[in-house]
Amino acid sequence: MLLVMGSNDTRVAEYAAQLWHQQKAPYILFTGGVGFLTEGVFTQPEAELFAQIAKAHDVPDDAILIETQSSNSGENCRNSAALLRERGLEVNSCILLQKPFMERRAYATVRCQWPELTVAAVSSPRLTMDEYCALLPKDDVIHAMVGHLHRILEYPKRGFQIEQSVPAEVLGAWETLVEAGYTQHLVAEAPQTYQDA
C-alpha cells in the first residue's frame, strides 16, 4: 500500500500516482481531513483533493482508498488502520509518502501510532529547496519546517512519535531559525533551545 498523508503540498498526490503506475503498490490510501496548513485554503478534505489529483493522473477508483476525518498525523494512522479493518483489508507494510521535510516526522509517527505496520520506505517528491518553494512562499515553508522539527524533538515525550537522533548541527540551524523569527508553528509551551539538553 502507498500510505499518503495529506498536507498542503498536492505534488505528493502526483508523486503517489507516479509510484502507483510504476506498480510499487496495488492501491493508494489517501488520509487527511483539514489540517492547520489547509484550513481555509482547500475547499475539501486533503484526502479527497489528493484522490482527485491521482484520478486525473489515471489512477482508477478501485485503486484508491480515502480517509477524510484526520487533522493530524496520529489521527492519520489511527483512522487509516480503522478504515482498513472496516474494509476487511489486511496490510502489513506500506510505502509512506509525505512532503520532503516531513518524511522523518511521518515515519516517527507511524512507528509509534501504528507499530504493527512495517514502513518499507518513506519517500516524497524529489525537489530542491528552490523548486519546492516555487509553488509555496519560502517563509511559510521555513516556518513549517521549523515547526515540524520542533515536533520531532517534543512529541516523543508526549507519546506521539518514536524518538529520533537529531545531529547537533541540525539543532543549531533550527535554533538560528527560531531566533530569526521562524516561530509560527512551534509547539506551545515547549523549549526553544536543545543544544545543552
N, C-alpha and C positions, 0 to 999 in steps of 0.2 A: 504494500500500500504506500502511496505517496501521501503523507500527512502534511497538509499545508495550513499553517497558522495564518489567520487573517492579519492584515495590517493596512497601513495607508499606502503601501507600495504595490500597485497592481502588476508590476513586472514579474512578481513572484508567481502570479497566476499564469502568465505567459510561459514562464520557465517550467512550471508544472506540466503544462500542455506539451511542451517540447520533450520533457522526460517521458511522459506517457507515450508519445509517438515513438520514442526510442525503446519502448517496451520495458522500461525499468520497473513497472508495477502494473497489475491488471486494472487498478482503479485509483481514483484520487478522492481523498476525504478533505474537503474544504471546511475549516472550522473558524467561526468568528461571527459575533454579532456586531455590536457597536463598541469600539474601544476609545480610549481617551484621545487618540490622534485622528479618529474618523468621525467622532460625534459632530454633527453639523457640517461635515464635509461630504460624506457619502449619503445618498438618499435611500439606501437599503443596507441590510447587513453585509458585512465584509464577505462572508462565505457565498452569499448569493451573487454579489458582483464578481467575485473570483470565478465562480462557476460559469457565469455568462461569458466571461473572457475565455475560459477554457473551451466552451462550446463554440465560440467564434473562431477558435483555432482547431476546430474539427474533432474535439473530444466528444464522443457520444454520451447522451444522457445516462445510459446504463453503466457507464464507467465512472460516474460522479456520485458522491455522497455529500450531503450538505448538512452542517450543524450550525445553527444561527443564534443560539442563546448565550454564547460565551462573551464575556467582556474582558477577560484576562487570560494569561497563559495557563494557569492552573485549571480554570474552567474549560479551556480548550481540551485539556487532557481528560478531565472527568466526563464532560459532556460527549466527547468523541467516543470514549470507551462505552458509555451508556448507549449511544446510537448503534454501535457495532453489536452490542448484546441484543438490543431490540430487533435488529435485522437478522440475528442469528449468524453473524459473520465472525469467524474465529481468525484473528490476526495476531501473529506472534512477533512480527517485525515490520519496520517502516523505514522509508527514506523521509527524513524530516526536512521540510522546506520552510524558509523564513527569509526575511530581508538580510543582507550581508552582515550588518553589525548586530544582529540579534541571534545569530546562529548559536553562540555559546550559551546564552540565556535560555533559549528554547530547549536546547539539549539538556541543560541542568534541570529545567522544569519537568520535562518528560521523564527523566531518570528518577526524579523524586515522586512525582504525582501519578505516574503510570509505570511502576517498576517492572511489571510483567511484560511490557512491550520492549523488545530489543530495537534500539536505534542503530540500524545498519550503516547509515550515513547521514550527515547533515549537510545541506547544500543551499545555495542561493544563486541568483543571477550573478555572473562574474562581471563586475564593473569596477572601474577606478573611482576614486572619490569624485573627480570632476564629472565623470559620466553619471554617477549616482545622483549628484546634485543638479544635473541638467533639468530634471523634472520636479525637484523639490528644493525649496530655499535652503541654502547651505547652513545658515544659522539654525533653522528648525531641525535640520539633520544633526547638527552638533549637539543641540540641546537634548535631542532624543538619545543620541549615543551616550552622552554623559549620564543620563537617567538610567539607561539600560545597564551600564557598568556599575552604577550605584546599587542596582538591584542584584547583580551578581555578587556584590560584596555583602549586602544586607539580608537578602532573602533566605540564605541557608539558616541563619539564626532564627528565622520565623517559621522554618519548616516548609518553605515553598519550593526550594531548589536544593540540589546537592551542592556541596562546597567545591570550589574550583580554585586552583592556584592562580594568582594574578601577579605577574612579574613587577618588580619594584619600579622599572621604567614606565610601565603602563600606569601604575598608581600615581607616579609623579606627573605624567602627562594629564591624567584625569584631574588631579588637584590643581594644576595650572589652568585648565579649562574652567573649573569651578571658580577659582579666583578671578578669572576673566569675565565672570558673569553668566556662564552657561549653566543655569540653575533651575530652569523652568520645570524640569521633570525629575528633580531629586526626590528621594524617599523622605517623607516628612519625619521629623524628629529622629534623624539618624546622623551619625558623624559625617563630617565633610573632609576629614583627613584620616589616612590609614597608614602613613609611612612608618610611624613608630609603634603601631599596634602589634 
